[in-house]
Amino acid sequence: MEEKRPSIGLVVSNITDVFPNSISKGAMKEAARLGTDLTIFPGKYVGLEHRYFIADARYEYQYNVLFDHAAASGLDYLIVAVGTVAYAYDTQKKQEFMKKFGTKNVLSLSSVLEGYDYLMYDNQSGILDAIRHLAKQGKKHIGMMVGDLNNLECQERYLAYRKGLEENGLEFTDSYMITSDISEKCRAEAYELIERNPDLDAVICVNDQIAMVMYDAIRAHGKRIGRDIAVVGFDDQPFAAELDPPLATVRADAEYLGARSVQKAVNFLRGIEDNENHVPTKFIARQSAFSQIDIYSPEHLDLSMDHEVLRERLYELLKEREENCEAVNNVVQLCLAILGSINNDLIPRDATDADLNNILDMIDTYFAKGVFLPESVAKIYSLVDNAYTWAKDKCGETSRRYLEMIYEYLYKRISGEIMGNYRQQLYRMGDRKHIENIFIRDTLMFDGNLRDSYSVILRRLSDLGADTAFLYLFKEPIEHRQGDKFPKDVQWYFKSYSYGNHTFTVPPEEQKITPHEVFDNKYLVIDRQHTFVVADIYSGETQYGIALLEPKTDEFFDELELAVYQMSSAVRTIELLKGQEKMLAELHSRNLALEATSREDELTSALNRRGFYMAADELINDSENDEFVLCYADMDNLKQVNDNYGHKEGDYCIKLTADTLKAALGENSVIGRVGGDEFVGIAPRSADCTAELVNGRCRQIVSDFNDSMKKVYLFGMSTGAYDCELQNSYDLQNAVNKADGLLYEKKALKKRSIKRE
């Protein structure tokens, strides 16, 4: 029997932030490699309630409902990046936050908590290497922006800083360190550290964001970064190498951290012992820390140096931010080949046309391999400029002319690649914008069938980057205000799903599902690995449910917020339309009831005058023949009954008059109360319904009532039935008048007493 594929959940903070984004990318790639299913729950941050008073962040707390969904998911294993999700919490509060996930099959990422396996960076080795480097540069007064010491990683980096000072015989005083927020909101502390320590010649920062703020503080005090005061960061975020000067930092590979966490989860589920809890870090020397491996500068570009050393320096320069290793290798090979040819053919002798053509052919050959590196354009330009500056002073006049030709040709090739790539980016941006516009348009294109409208929401997700999607909603929208606990026992309904651009509506009888089925539904293709990102469907203070979106690549992370906002808007619109539809149905029902009430006599349930004539018109117009029986009736001696026995008895007799007329005319008749005790009825004429028969039935019903009920008074009614032909509704009033006349002819002959003999 085939082994069940493990299902792993990854709980992270804002997936558009650099660190959680990289963790998610690494986990996604490793899950695909290992063949394990992965579900990513991208919430925001806890412990930052003050942020939710800011307009742009007012409803960010809603994303944290995903943490509750992760806890109830029933997945085989959960990886919780508690060190970033709850970075504002102390250890005790982090422990409380983790309780919702239980303690079984849970990995704590970037934080050590009692009862949990954990994985985090080796926060010491990189810091120790950085301080050794600074000590070799002669730095003696090294301070530190330590961040928040409630944060375990900040604690460990601070302890490594103290240890590094001690190992290198450097002085420490309390004024050399300062705590702060671990974001860019540390400006006041950065300025304070510089002001109170005028002798500082280096600052270690607990992360790159703080280091970037420290740049401003140093410049504000009239000092030079990398000359007067060295700066070292931590994390090696993408902007670090682009700062001026480039920031020396400790490279902590977040993608590897994410990948390694998936490895630990899979090893645990497969019973493989894995006791490694730390991911290595590496100090990256750059100009902010007096790095001397600066091959931008001509004085450091020495072609007489060892070939392998030059290769390593070129590779290190270009690889810092560029992920395409093959392209990096091609560029390094091109650089070495050009520099080698210059050194061998142009510098020691006068070059020839053949030498020039050989070098130009070589450039064409390498560019044909796809050597262009979008992330390293500035570095390549600088390298070409400085190589030209270095070589032209060493060449003779003839060779210098060829060198200029090579320089210009290489510049044109690089510029051509830039423009080509730029055009491709514009095309891609244009295509992406168009795709996003189509997605926004189509998610709101609903027809009259609201039940199938949920599948419409998913139709364009494939174009946006999500191959598969599943939409789950709560039975009813849930109001969830900031600070509320999300209810545990919610009822899920599986509304729709999609594969590519093909969308499907789940049959109503299959929609009600359990929380575990949300992450393991019957329509999930089980013969391949899946990675899902959970999208929280909400609007304002209202939670509607979630969607599971399967991205084609990690580039979809950049589209996730658009998908969330638009899908939420679409679901909210459907809910409003459903509410409107329900309201209109209720209004229609009420109108029907109101119309019935306006046409009906409250006492007898017969029609009133208006209602009778409307219904009689319909009967005449809809009837297959034009022969009818029309009967006028009234109660005898109503005033005497009221005066002697009360109005309750009078009302009883009025109702009895209506019932008698209805019984005499039959079920196909229309009966109306046209006066206090006066009624008129009409029915199609047939062998069983004639004027004579109707008059006789009324007399018999009255006689049977008086014999059986033994009232102290005699009930009586008079009728005037009339067989008539009615071609249309205009003949009706004449027939009513005729029947009324017949009634009064009979009534004049009756006795006026109601007393029994």
Protein Blocks (a to p, Z undefined) as FASTA:
>chain_A
ZZdddddddddddfkbmklmmmmmmmmmmmmmnopacdddddfdehilmmmmpfklmmmm
mmmmmmmmmmmnopabdcddfklmmmmpcfklmmmmmmmnojnhpacehiacehiacddd
dfklmmmmmmmmmmmnopabdcddebjakbmklmmmmmmmmmmmmmnopacdfklpccdd
fbfklmmmmmmmmmmmmmbcbdcdfbfklmmmmmmmmmmnopaehklpccddehjaaklm
mpccddddddddfklmmmmmmmmmmmmmnopacfbfbdcddddddfknopabbckbmklm
cfkbcfklmmmmmmmmmmmmmmblmlmmmmmmmmmmmmmmmmmmmmmpccdfklmmmmmm
mmmmmmmnopacfklmmmmmmmmmmmmmmmmmmpcfklmmmmmmmmmmmmmmmmmmmmmm
mmmmmmmmmmmmmmmmmmmmmmmmccfblmlmmmmmmmmmmmnopabacddddfbacddd
ehiacdfbdcdddfbdcehjbccdddfklmpccfklmmocfklcfkbccddddddddehj
bcfbdcddddfblmlmmmmmmmmmmmmmmmmmmmmmmmmmmmmmmmmmmmmmmmmmmmpc
fklopacfklmmmmmmmmmmmpmbfcdcddddddehklmmmmmnojklmmmmmmmmmmmm
mmmnojkbccddfbfklccddddddfklcfklmmmmmmmmmmmmmmmnopabdcdddddd
dddddfbfklmmmmmmmmmmmmmmmmmmpcfbfbdZZ
